[in-house]
């Protein structure tokens, strides 16, 4: 059952991400972005990481970024860096130095 849910939400995430890119109306693009991020949070929750699932939606809807210290969006790493989207690359550079 988990595999079926995973593939359903993965398909929803991919389809809504395509709508974000291809839609002319900013309102529809914003709605599709919310659907994409919520689908990704369900996928994270299915993989056993509810904290990152919730954190990702909250941070990214507010305009920030949440990644590992290596800059990857992964739930399997032992680290999490959450910053404002504009300063994220600089914060990662300072933390990895």
Secondary structure by P-SEA (a helix, b strand, c coil): caaaaaaaaaaaaaaaaaaaaccccaaaaaaaaaaaaaaaaaaaaaaccaaaaaaaaaaaaaccccccccccccccccccccccccaaaaaaaaaac
